[in-house]
Amino acid sequence: MPWPAWHALQTGPVLTAEPDHPQLPALNEAGVHVTTSTEDLLRERVAAGQDVVWFTAQRQSGAAEVIEVEDPPGARLAEAVAVMDRLRSPGGCPWDAQQTHTSLMPYLLEEAYEAYQALEDGDLVDLREELGDVLLQVLFHSRLAQEQNEPWSVDDVAGDLVDKLVRRHPHVFAGASADDLEGSWEALKQAEKGRVSVTDGVPLSQPALSLAAKLQQRAARLGAPAGSYSGLGGELWALVARCRAEGVDPEVALRTTARSFRDRLAAVETEGDLPATPQQWAEMLRGPA
């Protein structure tokens, strides 16, 4: 429930025609006093210009003056923040109480990869759930940050994001044209981050193929070639450069092949007897030409 709704409940009056309304225990626990009333009294108060909160489990047809308003988009995010706070606070979940930024690091990657896989699979139902798990990581780390020596909260995260989006979209919020932004996106980021090198801001923790492609892309802005290196790492580096020259994302290319191998291996397992020789395995796992 968004803050304006809570404010309305706290300032009252709050009325209901149902003394056994399922939300009454929760409201009483939150310190909200609810008075049992009738629709006639409700109409009288509304006619007198009073603001009244009317709680009903069923849609009412007789109170024409009462307007039902749906929560705005994002209203339930506040509920998610409140639940996370409850889990982390004294009397909440023991496991949640033990977590740190460091202990949660694997989950941040894991949940992001699971959301990515849902996109690869085209499973939008699963994507909804996985994005919720990613959101949980945002809420969890933000809640932990409130306990730091220099605390910040999820509101600060959201506020910084809003400021960044507005700043990076002057064609939407400041009257600039889209043409004015041609080639200036990175300049905007460089200015706000105080970056010096074209490689600043490249997350080194990303998968190696993506990291190599991103660094080569940044170098190309300066007119610098990918260069050559020895060893297996050098061969992979050269393959990334080849992928970029052919307009292929090396991470996607290898992931596609890996998923194809996974599917073929699973198919062989379900067929019964496994191949007995390397040659038979090679034949069964051979991909399309």
DODRENMI-539045 format. One record per residue (C-alpha): residue in three letters; x, y, z. Coordinates in Angstrom, 3 decimals, m for minus. Example, Ala and Ser with C-alpha at 12.3 -4.5 7.8 and 13.67 -1.06 7.14 Angstrom:
NODE   aa      east     north        up
NODE  Ala    12.300    m4.500     7.800
NODE  Ser    13.670    m1.060     7.140
***
This chain:
NODE   aa      east     north        up
NODE  Met     0.000     0.000     0.000
NODE  Pro     1.483     3.400    m0.972
NODE  Trp     2.198     6.105     1.596
NODE  Pro    m0.826     8.319     0.686
NODE  Ala    m3.111     5.358     1.428
NODE  Trp    m1.418     4.740     4.791
NODE  His    m1.709     8.438     5.584
NODE  Ala    m5.449     8.309     4.859
NODE  Leu    m5.823     5.335     7.201
NODE  Gln    m3.881     7.035     9.971
NODE  Thr    m5.786    10.317     9.765
NODE  Gly    m9.211     8.651     9.411
NODE  Pro   m12.008     8.307    10.044
NODE  Val   m12.001     4.690     8.864
NODE  Leu   m15.384     2.995     8.553
NODE  Thr   m16.635    m0.439     7.551
NODE  Ala   m19.994    m2.170     7.422
NODE  Glu   m18.328    m5.524     8.046
NODE  Pro   m17.218    m6.124    11.659
NODE  Asp   m15.543    m9.351    10.509
NODE  His   m13.637    m7.685     7.663
NODE  Pro   m10.500    m9.813     7.044
NODE  Gln    m8.200    m6.771     7.171
NODE  Leu    m9.344    m5.522    10.587
NODE  Pro    m6.835    m7.522    12.686
NODE  Ala    m3.923    m6.197    10.640
NODE  Leu    m5.245    m2.641    10.840
NODE  Asn    m5.754    m2.877    14.598
NODE  Glu    m2.210    m4.193    15.005
NODE  Ala    m0.969    m1.207    12.992
NODE  Gly    m2.817     1.169    15.317
NODE  Val    m5.598     2.048    12.868
NODE  His    m8.999     2.353    14.572
NODE  Val   m11.885     1.142    12.405
NODE  Thr   m15.497     1.965    13.282
NODE  Thr   m18.393    m0.243    12.245
NODE  Ser   m20.908     1.898    10.406
NODE  Thr   m23.629     1.844     7.760
NODE  Glu   m23.730     3.028     4.183
NODE  Asp   m26.314     5.648     5.151
NODE  Leu   m23.884     7.200     7.632
NODE  Leu   m21.173     7.010     4.984
NODE  Arg   m23.337     8.963     2.547
NODE  Glu   m24.102    11.576     5.196
NODE  Arg   m20.412    12.157     5.892
NODE  Val   m19.535    12.333     2.206
NODE  Ala   m22.423    14.731     1.573
NODE  Ala   m21.080    16.913     4.385
NODE  Gly   m17.732    17.126     2.585
NODE  Gln   m15.842    14.849     4.969
NODE  Asp   m12.998    12.622     3.820
NODE  Val   m13.768     9.054     4.844
NODE  Val   m11.966     5.747     4.339
NODE  Trp   m14.524     3.018     3.655
NODE  Phe   m13.284    m0.568     4.006
NODE  Thr   m15.242    m3.239     2.165
NODE  Ala   m14.414    m6.737     1.004
NODE  Gln   m17.059    m6.559    m1.701
NODE  Arg   m17.678    m3.891    m4.322
NODE  Gln   m20.498    m1.603    m3.135
NODE  Ser   m23.156    m0.522    m5.637
NODE  Gly   m25.153     1.914    m3.510
NODE  Ala   m22.523     4.508    m2.638
NODE  Ala   m22.263     6.524    m5.830
NODE  Glu   m20.172     9.209    m4.142
NODE  Val   m17.404     6.775    m3.263
NODE  Ile   m14.810     6.468    m6.004
NODE  Glu   m12.615     3.403    m6.125
NODE  Val    m9.074     4.237    m7.151
NODE  Glu    m6.511     1.631    m8.092
NODE  Asp    m3.019     1.833    m6.673
NODE  Pro    m0.585     3.494    m9.110
NODE  Pro     2.071     1.372   m10.849
NODE  Gly     4.816     0.505    m8.383
NODE  Ala     2.613     0.701    m5.294
NODE  Arg     3.402    m2.874    m4.320
NODE  Leu     7.118    m2.112    m4.392
NODE  Ala     6.565    m0.331    m1.082
NODE  Glu     5.111    m3.567     0.287
NODE  Ala     8.184    m5.470    m0.881
NODE  Val    10.422    m2.944     0.900
NODE  Ala     8.361    m3.326     4.079
NODE  Val     8.552    m7.131     3.949
NODE  Met    12.327    m7.009     3.474
NODE  Asp    12.625    m4.658     6.442
NODE  Arg    10.549    m7.035     8.576
NODE  Leu    12.695   m10.017     7.603
NODE  Arg    15.918    m8.196     8.476
NODE  Ser    14.671    m6.572    11.699
NODE  Pro    14.763    m8.181    15.183
NODE  Gly    12.185   m10.933    15.385
NODE  Gly    12.394   m11.520    11.643
NODE  Cys    14.134   m14.304     9.733
NODE  Pro    17.314   m15.693    11.409
NODE  Trp    18.891   m16.493     8.026
NODE  Asp    18.247   m13.006     6.665
NODE  Ala    19.654   m11.500     9.859
NODE  Gln    22.980   m13.300     9.305
NODE  Gln    23.563   m12.149     5.734
NODE  Thr    26.130    m9.599     4.586
NODE  His    26.876    m7.929     1.276
NODE  Thr    29.621   m10.509     0.753
NODE  Ser    27.505   m13.553     1.579
NODE  Leu    24.821   m12.392    m0.853
NODE  Met    27.198   m11.853    m3.788
NODE  Pro    26.685   m15.335    m5.325
NODE  Tyr    22.909   m14.901    m5.255
NODE  Leu    23.093   m11.624    m7.164
NODE  Leu    24.855   m13.358   m10.053
NODE  Glu    22.735   m16.497    m9.824
NODE  Glu    19.424   m14.646    m9.935
NODE  Ala    20.582   m12.439   m12.810
NODE  Tyr    21.633   m15.518   m14.797
NODE  Glu    18.295   m17.216   m14.123
NODE  Ala    16.463   m14.144   m15.415
NODE  Tyr    18.749   m14.155   m18.456
NODE  Gln    17.950   m17.814   m19.083
NODE  Ala    14.218   m17.101   m18.919
NODE  Leu    14.756   m14.521   m21.658
NODE  Glu    16.777   m16.989   m23.721
NODE  Asp    14.017   m19.563   m23.316
NODE  Gly    11.350   m17.023   m24.219
NODE  Asp     9.541   m17.944   m20.996
NODE  Leu     7.855   m14.716   m19.919
NODE  Val     6.016   m16.417   m17.057
NODE  Asp     9.315   m17.584   m15.575
NODE  Leu    10.855   m14.183   m16.321
NODE  Arg     8.306   m12.538   m14.039
NODE  Glu     9.377   m14.754   m11.137
NODE  Glu    13.088   m14.392   m11.843
NODE  Leu    12.875   m10.601   m12.028
NODE  Gly    11.269   m10.751    m8.594
NODE  Asp    14.308   m12.649    m7.338
NODE  Val    16.594   m10.010    m8.867
NODE  Leu    14.507    m7.311    m7.176
NODE  Leu    14.921    m9.131    m3.873
NODE  Gln    18.685    m8.740    m4.185
NODE  Val    18.276    m4.995    m4.741
NODE  Leu    16.022    m4.706    m1.695
NODE  Phe    18.285    m6.909     0.449
NODE  His    21.507    m5.021    m0.310
NODE  Ser    19.704    m1.703     0.163
NODE  Arg    18.393    m2.845     3.542
NODE  Leu    21.884    m3.916     4.616
NODE  Ala    23.214    m0.524     3.561
NODE  Gln    20.922     1.147     6.097
NODE  Glu    23.073    m0.423     8.826
NODE  Gln    26.373     1.048     7.570
NODE  Asn    28.293     3.881     9.191
NODE  Glu    27.239     6.040     6.242
NODE  Pro    23.799     4.564     5.570
NODE  Trp    21.639     4.808     2.489
NODE  Ser    18.359     3.154     1.591
NODE  Val    16.402     1.831    m1.360
NODE  Asp    14.893     5.321    m1.676
NODE  Asp    18.387     6.666    m2.321
NODE  Val    18.904     3.962    m4.945
NODE  Ala    15.649     4.920    m6.661
NODE  Gly    16.391     8.631    m6.357
NODE  Asp    19.844     8.252    m7.904
NODE  Leu    18.314     6.227   m10.735
NODE  Val    15.679     8.873   m11.431
NODE  Asp    18.316    11.619   m11.476
NODE  Lys    20.494     9.580   m13.830
NODE  Leu    17.653     8.789   m16.234
NODE  Val    16.578    12.424   m16.382
NODE  Arg    20.164    13.623   m16.839
NODE  Arg    20.875    11.138   m19.632
NODE  His    17.655    11.873   m21.516
NODE  Pro    17.662    15.640   m22.072
NODE  His    15.725    15.064   m25.312
NODE  Val    12.820    13.914   m23.118
NODE  Phe    13.151    16.052   m19.998
NODE  Ala    15.107    19.160   m21.035
NODE  Gly    13.889    20.037   m24.513
NODE  Ala    16.921    18.764   m26.415
NODE  Ser    16.408    16.811   m29.629
NODE  Ala    17.369    13.195   m30.162
NODE  Asp    19.863    14.364   m32.812
NODE  Asp    21.676    16.382   m30.135
NODE  Leu    22.481    13.122   m28.351
NODE  Glu    24.192    11.489   m31.310
NODE  Gly    27.569    10.318   m30.020
NODE  Ser    27.119    12.044   m26.668
NODE  Trp    25.814     9.134   m24.554
NODE  Glu    29.271     8.036   m23.466
NODE  Ala    30.302    11.666   m22.984
NODE  Leu    27.412    12.104   m20.551
NODE  Lys    28.464     9.025   m18.608
NODE  Gln    32.117    10.069   m18.623
NODE  Ala    31.266    13.494   m17.253
NODE  Glu    29.065    12.222   m14.427
NODE  Lys    31.473     9.438   m13.428
NODE  Gly    34.669    11.485   m13.755
NODE  Arg    36.185     8.847   m16.023
NODE  Val    39.626     9.282   m17.558
NODE  Ser    40.249     6.127   m19.599
NODE  Val    37.883     4.636   m22.172
NODE  Thr    38.148     1.427   m20.153
NODE  Asp    36.865     3.060   m16.971
NODE  Gly    33.487     1.686   m16.009
NODE  Val    33.937    m1.669   m17.730
NODE  Pro    32.974    m4.249   m15.061
NODE  Leu    35.872    m6.692   m14.839
NODE  Ser    33.660    m9.263   m13.099
NODE  Gln    31.574    m9.951   m16.208
NODE  Pro    32.057   m13.196   m18.199
NODE  Ala    35.435   m13.309   m19.934
NODE  Leu    34.142   m13.303   m23.515
NODE  Ser    31.912   m10.311   m22.814
NODE  Leu    34.784    m8.562   m21.040
NODE  Ala    37.136    m9.117   m23.982
NODE  Ala    34.532    m7.866   m26.461
NODE  Lys    33.790    m4.767   m24.395
NODE  Leu    37.474    m3.867   m23.974
NODE  Gln    38.089    m4.311   m27.708
NODE  Gln    35.065    m2.148   m28.433
NODE  Arg    36.335     0.608   m26.140
NODE  Ala    39.808     0.417   m27.708
NODE  Ala    38.269     0.785   m31.170
NODE  Arg    36.932     4.205   m30.169
NODE  Leu    40.524     5.380   m29.986
NODE  Gly    41.367     3.673   m33.274
NODE  Ala    43.410     1.030   m31.431
NODE  Pro    43.432    m2.534   m32.815
NODE  Ala    42.782    m5.577   m30.648
NODE  Gly    46.412    m6.641   m30.853
NODE  Ser    47.673   m10.208   m30.573
NODE  Tyr    48.704   m12.368   m27.636
NODE  Ser    50.230   m15.812   m27.244
NODE  Gly    48.802   m18.915   m25.623
NODE  Leu    45.238   m20.182   m25.441
NODE  Gly    44.097   m16.875   m23.985
NODE  Gly    45.550   m15.137   m27.025
NODE  Glu    43.671   m17.494   m29.335
NODE  Leu    40.419   m16.770   m27.547
NODE  Trp    41.187   m13.048   m27.691
NODE  Ala    41.685   m13.326   m31.460
NODE  Leu    38.403   m15.240   m31.820
NODE  Val    36.611   m12.432   m29.997
NODE  Ala    38.127    m9.932   m32.432
NODE  Arg    36.953   m12.110   m35.328
NODE  Cys    33.439   m12.245   m33.867
NODE  Arg    33.346    m8.467   m33.559
NODE  Ala    34.525    m8.072   m37.156
NODE  Glu    31.694   m10.347   m38.297
NODE  Gly    29.100    m8.628   m36.125
NODE  Val    28.694   m11.618   m33.807
NODE  Asp    28.420   m11.424   m30.027
NODE  Pro    31.000   m14.004   m28.852
NODE  Glu    29.192   m14.632   m25.562
NODE  Val    25.916   m15.354   m27.352
NODE  Ala    27.675   m17.525   m29.933
NODE  Leu    29.322   m19.746   m27.324
NODE  Arg    26.206   m19.884   m25.156
NODE  Thr    24.153   m20.995   m28.164
NODE  Thr    26.604   m23.813   m28.859
NODE  Ala    26.736   m24.799   m25.183
NODE  Arg    22.938   m24.966   m24.970
NODE  Ser    22.837   m27.042   m28.154
NODE  Phe    25.347   m29.466   m26.609
NODE  Arg    23.251   m29.630   m23.437
NODE  Asp    20.132   m30.474   m25.437
NODE  Arg    21.883   m33.169   m27.478
NODE  Leu    23.476   m34.752   m24.410
NODE  Ala    20.123   m34.856   m22.624
NODE  Ala    18.545   m36.444   m25.705
NODE  Val    21.205   m39.174   m25.797
NODE  Glu    20.595   m39.908   m22.104
NODE  Thr    16.876   m40.410   m22.681
NODE  Glu    17.392   m42.821   m25.576
NODE  Gly    18.555   m45.615   m23.294
NODE  Asp    21.961   m47.231   m23.885
NODE  Leu    24.811   m44.749   m23.887
NODE  Pro    27.440   m44.792   m26.661
NODE  Ala    30.294   m47.166   m25.867
NODE  Thr    33.137   m45.484   m27.776
NODE  Pro    34.418   m41.948   m28.333
NODE  Gln    33.513   m42.306   m32.000
NODE  Gln    29.912   m43.181   m31.153
NODE  Trp    29.719   m40.269   m28.729
NODE  Ala    31.054   m37.924   m31.416
NODE  Glu    28.442   m39.164   m33.872
NODE  Met    25.587   m38.775   m31.391
NODE  Leu    26.656   m35.311   m30.263
NODE  Arg    27.562   m33.939   m33.687
NODE  Gly    25.884   m30.626   m34.326
NODE  Pro    24.543   m29.310   m37.623
NODE  Ala    27.081   m28.676   m40.347
***
